[in-house]
Amino acid sequence: MQYFSLNNNAKAVGFEKAVRFGLAPDRGLYFPQQIDGLSDSFWDNFLQMSHHEIALHAIEQFVGGEIPNDELQKIVEDTLCFDFPIVELSQNIATLELFHGPTMAFKDVGGRFMARCLGYFNQNSDEKITVLVATSGDTGGAVASGFLGVSGVEVVILYPKGKVSHIQELQLTTQGQNITAIEVDGVFDDCQEMVKTAFLDETLKPHRNLTSANSINVARWLPQSFYYFFAVQELMKRKVKNPIVFSVPSGNFGNICAGFIAKELGLPVSHFIASTNQNNTFPRYMESGIYDPQPSVQTISNAMDVGNPSNFDRINKLFNQDLYRLKNVCSSYYFSDKETHKAMQEIYENFSYVADPHGAIGYLGLQKYFENNPDYYGVFLETAHPVKFLDVVEKAIKTKVNIPPQIEEILDRVPEKTPISSYRELKEYLIDNAVK
Ligand SMILES: *Cc1c(COP(=O)(O)O)cnc(C)c1O
């Protein structure tokens, strides 16, 4: 499998290079040169397959033999060490819980898979890799946990001071070993900007081999297609007859874009809904055909506070820049904090279910779609556990949320972080602390 750059100005590379580089040298996103639907025999056996078997088949062509199959199988098994339950709320609404992993967010899937791939590629190399990642909350924790103890890889996480939840901060700053956290005096956009500057900084190259672990990295992005398969398999087992629509709470659009890949591979999904908060660049694009990114605004669903979704180019490529084709497969709606708050209350009162603010937006997207398409079976993705947004959730449902053991365990740890306020300080840090 070869990956080409969507900026068309860099040469195509195999899976290993695409994972190591993260972004192509021309700053474009990597995209698979070809996507083949899964075979008839796969679909004949689909209902009997384990999650591990499904995932292995789904990812095989993208790895293109660069990891031997027995190793890839181990990576997949190790990645998928938790459940992906579907909880039915009503006759035609269910939620797919993606938060049963170590950091209780769906990003555990991509984070764990990518870490294990890099670990494999690095096992016989004495060159160290630094994963430099900016986070608005969940990415950092998932990457930290996924990469913990992976030899030859150091992880440096940048997060905005005071802008992540207390639990998210603990997940970032208390891992130790090969994980370090940098607290940036600024907002998420400043962190992202510093990461981009570091990637472009030629004078850093002799000191650090940098790669990214955001969903621009194909090894973080593609495995996110797995759980769409698991969900459809489960609904088939439950003999759901109506066409299936997934509502995906979206920020950088990596998750929904992985859903589109699952559909390309042949998964019977009728429609997708990209549900966003007030950061509505994509729904506005779908309405007007004009892509007009705006600076991000802060909301209570902070993991989706993205004004310029990085996977937009991939979506364009998948649908050949054809808005008509895109609309056939995807609808998009956006919602305010007030609506999100109300949705959390409604879900709790009507179904005794505690949703987090991101899942609540997914739920609202489904409701909106059902207005004109009542005959669907809707699944909204619960992208994080409500405990990660404790204050907001408890305020909405006026009830205490139970703290799960993964979180309980870190509550009395002491954060370790390096505060910085400029790119110059980040650079000094990266050079001074480089291990050769
Ligand atoms: C990252 C994240 C999202 C957005 O996912 P994208 O792939 O960036 O669209 C939604 N919800 C939660 C809880 C997240 O952490």
PDBQT file of the ligand as one rigid body, heavy atoms in Angstrom, charges set to zero:
ROOT
HETATM    1  C1  LIG A 501     -11.448  14.028  19.889  1.00  0.00    +0.000 C 
HETATM    2  C2  LIG A 501     -12.836  13.978  20.354  1.00  0.00    +0.000 A 
HETATM    3  C3  LIG A 501     -13.918  14.213  19.481  1.00  0.00    +0.000 A 
HETATM    4  C4  LIG A 501     -13.720  14.641  18.045  1.00  0.00    +0.000 C 
HETATM    5  O1  LIG A 501     -13.178  13.625  17.230  1.00  0.00    +0.000 OA
HETATM    6  P1  LIG A 501     -12.553  13.996  15.808  1.00  0.00    +0.000 P 
HETATM    7  O2  LIG A 501     -11.988  12.729  15.286  1.00  0.00    +0.000 OA
HETATM    8  O3  LIG A 501     -11.493  15.029  16.069  1.00  0.00    +0.000 OA
HETATM    9  O4  LIG A 501     -13.650  14.540  14.973  1.00  0.00    +0.000 OA
HETATM   10  C5  LIG A 501     -15.202  14.062  19.972  1.00  0.00    +0.000 A 
HETATM   11  N1  LIG A 501     -15.425  13.738  21.259  1.00  0.00    +0.000 NA
HETATM   12  C6  LIG A 501     -14.419  13.514  22.130  1.00  0.00    +0.000 A 
HETATM   13  C7  LIG A 501     -14.752  13.184  23.535  1.00  0.00    +0.000 C 
HETATM   14  C8  LIG A 501     -13.097  13.616  21.711  1.00  0.00    +0.000 A 
HETATM   15  O5  LIG A 501     -12.112  13.409  22.587  1.00  0.00    +0.000 OA
ENDROOT
TORSDOF 0
